[in-house]
Amino acid sequence: MAIDLFSILSFLFFFLLSLYLYLHFIASSKKANKKPGFKRYPIVGTLPDFLRNRHRFLDWSTEVLSNCPTNSAVFWRPGKVHGIITANPSNVEHILKTKFENYPKGASFITRLQDFLGRGIFNSDAELWKVQRKTASYEFNTKSLRNFIMQNTSWNALLLTTFVSSLSMSTQGCLGGDGTTGNTEFMKAFEDATTLSCGRFMYPSPFLGRVKKYLSVGSERKLKDSIKIVHEFADNIIKSRMEQKVEKEDDLLSRFIATDENSPEFLRDIIISFILAGRDTTSSALSWFFWLLSSKPEVKQNILKELDKIQVRNSKKLGETYSLDELRDMHYLHAAISEAMRLYPPVPVDTKACLTDDILPDGTFVGKGWFVTYHTYAMGRMERIWGKNCSEFLPERWLENNGVCKQESPFRFPVFHAGPRMCLGKDMAYIQMKSIAAAVIERFEMDVESKDKVPEHLLSLTLRMKDGLSVKVKERCVGEIDLGTIV
Ligand code: HEM
């Protein structure tokens, strides 16, 4: 009899507990459905919606942020993945500049990318970052920009060149055939390593990621193999450079080699960060630019008119390389490229860690140890920043009445980051992209396949087009040639 009573009571207890949890779950889901921000369920937090939407993370999170009163939302997943995602310019200024010291990259970010990037400039904080920033910054001045243009006289070379001269021809697959004159195995491995490292941020929980890495299975196995190829390639360059006596610090790598304290492993990390910085960003920007241009013939006409004016003014022949000053004079082209990057920023999201509890300017609380992501892709699509026509590709929004391209606040347009860690290669990137775009547009008619369909993107560390951009290229007045795919 006693046992029966115990069983009935136990049954009742578990029944009531389950009912309570069920009702609580339903009530919270309903409440969550009404509240702006990421839906948060008991125990599992944002995880169910994250798993449902992670294949379209950028668009999903943009929709959520645009419905939030200050364009910021709390994100919570099990495994202490707790943070804020924001598309609010005042918050961006606070994180990247005002409270810079409180928002480093942080251990969680650095650990995930460490296998691939080591402690290169993209993946370091504090002293390690400072010393790389200081050494590298000598290379990014007007003299270097002029040299850069002098050294890259053909448009094809411009497509393929990066700043570290030893790597130049093998790191920039942009246009044509396999897109490179160098090591295709390395190129493929570099792309895989970038995408798979970024995939580590998309695991349902950090614990699962650690287990997969420990067992070296699935994507972790593939990542390990790609990293091995990338490292071997970079090691060989360093070895051969160190064997040649570096007499002059005439490029970035020699400048770092000249500092005797740098080990070969650290030099390798430095190189890999710079390949990532200089190769993947500009090629991503140009792919989206050419796609956007394909359905805007009037924008292309305006670019051609601008080029024609410069050619007439300076008595230039078609195909002659533009000088730095001429490239700087291309305000409309500058505006068109900026507008493409507003909608498709090469680095679409960027994450920092919060060191001590803080309140962001929009009133959002951020706890110690939380991550803070500023969402550049979403910011380009916020009505509050760019007005009702924010989703239109409209280079004119960048132009002053006198045709000069406006300087936008880096906190409203953080495409090149902002504050002390602002991109070192911004001027170089614009110069390179303008040279390539001008050379291509004035010589070729580009016919983009399925121009009315937004190309699928691949969320890697940069925003890549999933299968590249298929184009048919017709040389103006000369027969048709097919230059293949821009990737
Ligand atoms: C369209 C082209 C480019 C875009 C959109 C871009 C964007 C960015 C962004 C968002 C960051 C910050 C990333 C972070 O938080 O770690 C960054 C950093 C950096 N970029 Fe660029 N970048 C471009 C081209 C270049 C080029 C061509 C170079 C030079 C070869 C370069 C060199 C760097 C370096 C060295 C940093 C690290 C700065 C630091 O941490 O102090 N970038 N860039």
Residues whose N, C-alpha, C, O or C-beta is under 5 A from the ligand:
A	BS01	HEM	I121 F122 R133 F163 F274 A277 G278 T281 T282 A285 P346 V347 D350 P414 V415 F416 H417 P420 R421 M422 C423 L424 G425 K426 M428 A429
